[in-house]
Amino acid sequence: MTISSGMNQTSRKNITSVISQFGRRLLSFIRQRVSDPADAEDILQDVWYQFSTTVDTEPIEQVSSWLFKVARNKIIDRYRKKKPDSLDSLLQSNEEDEGPNFSEILFDKSNNPETAYLSSLFWKTLEEALQELPEDQRNVFVWNELGDVSFKEIAAHTGENVNTLISRKRYAVLYLRERLTTLYNEIINH
């Protein structure tokens, strides 16, 4: 199937036909590769948007191949754009996770002595945990999270690949989260 450029009433019917023909298969393809259904729907919408704008400007020779290639690229782009784990993810639990929520303690302005003590305990535990990390993981975490240095800048400074740096930070965050969860459980159980 070839779709030519030039958006007119026929082109709109062709787009509708393509969506009906490939919509389910394309969504299934995306869902197999993306765990979050909302992300899968967003990616599908991005594919349809790119299709509708491209069909206006250039012919598409193999519509099926083109659609699945664009979907694959959108999935890759989505993973690349996902923000790596950060200090924020250490501070807050999410709806599924009943883990610690240190943000309430750390950003509490009430001058409550108990909250001040818990805040100092958090920072002390974080500092100790950082010292327990391998140096390369600790450095990436500190530079990126606490020093607000981008991965690109760190890569230029260290000569390491950006993906390697992101991976190191992820391992650091996982370890730190585990240590801080242990602290949280000790606080809760006392």
N, C-alpha and C positions, 0 to 999 in steps of 0.2 A: 504494500500500500504506500503510495506517495501522496503527500499533502503539499500543495503548492502555496506559495505566498500570495498575499493580496487578500485581506480580510473583507469578505462580503457575506451575504446570506448563506451561500453554499459553503464557505469556509466554516462558518459557525455551526452548520449542520454536521460538517465533517468532524469538527472538534467534539461535538456532542456524541457522535458515533464512536469516535476513538475512546472517549471516556467510558461509554457503555461497554465497549468491547474489551478494554484493558483494565478498567478500574479495579475490579475484584482481584485479578491476578497480580496487579502491581501492588495493591495494599497488602496482599498475602506475602509477596516477596519482601516488602519493607518490614512487615511485622516479624518475619523470621530473623531479621537482622537487628531489630531495635526492640528493646524490652518494654519501653514505655509506650502504651497505646496512643497517648496524646502526641508524643514525639513522632510516632509513625504517621498519624493523621497530618501533622504539620509538614512532614517531609512530602507526603502525597500531594498536599496543596501546593507546595513549592514546585513539585514536578509539573503539575497542571498549569501553574502560572507560567513557568518557563516555556512549556509547550505552547500555550496560547500566545505568548509574545514572540516566540521563534517562528511560529507558523506564519506570522505577519511579515517576516523579513527574509526568510529563506526556505527553499523546499526541503522537506525531510523525506529521504529516500526509503528507509526502513523504519517505520514508525515504532514497531515493537522493540527493535534493538535500541533505537534512540531513547525511548521511554525508560527502559531498564538500565541503560547506561547513565542517564541523568539521575535516576533514583539511587543507583550505587554511589555516584559522586555526591549526592545530597546527604546520604548516610555518612559517608566519610567526612564531609564538611561538618556535619553535626557533631561527630565525635571529636574532631579537631578543635571545635569551638567550645566544647564543654570546659568549664573552668575547672582546673585541677583543685584537689582538696585544699582547703585553706583553714586558717585559724578559726574563722567563723564556723566551719563545720565541726570544730572541736568544742565550740562553746554551746551550740544549740543542738538539741535532739530534734528529730523529725516526728511526724505523726505515727509512723510505724514503729519507731524505736523509743523505748521508754528509758533511754540512757540519760546521761547528765545534761542539765541545761545550766551551764555556768554563766551564761550571759546575764541572767537575772541578778546573780551575786556580784559579778564584776562591774556592772553598770548601775548598781543600786547607789543612789545618792543620799540615802537616809542617815548616814553616819552611825548606823547600828553597829555596836561593837562585835556582835556575832558575825555579821556580814563582812565587816572589815577583816576579821580573823580568817574567815573562809576565803576571802579574796587573796589574802597574803599566803594562805596555804596553797591555793591554786597556783599562784605565780612561783612559789618555792618548788612545788611538785613539777611544774612545767620546766623550770630551770634544771632541776635534777634529771628529768627525763631527757632533756636536750643533751645533757652531758653523757648520757648512756648511749646515745645514737652513734653510729659510725660517723666519722668526721665529714665525709662527703654529703651524707644525708642531712646532718645538722647544719652545715654551711648553706646548702640550698634552701632549707626551710627558713633559716634566720635571714639570709639575704633577701629572699623573695617575700616572705610573710612579714617579717618585722622591719626589714630595711626597705621594703617596697621597690626592690630591684627586679626588673622584668627578666624572664627566662632568657630572652634574646641577649640582654646585657650580660647576664651570668655566663652564657655560652661564649660570648666574645671574650670575657675575662679568663675563663677556665679552659677554653678550647674543647669543651664537652658538647655533645649533641643536645639540642633542646629537649628531645623526647627522653633522653637519659636523665636529664635534670628533672623533668616532670615526674618521671618514675621514682627517682630518689626522694622527691618531696612527698610523693604519695606514700611510700614506705614509712617516711618519718611521721606523717600525719596518722597513719594507721597505728604505729607504735605509741605515739603521744595520746591518741584517743583511748587506747587500751589502758595506759597508765592513769589517765585522768578519770576514766570510768571506775578503775579500782579505787581511786581517791573518793569519788562520788559515793560508791557503795559503802566505803568505810564511814563516811559522814552520815549517810542515811541510816546505817545499822547501829549507830551509837546512840 
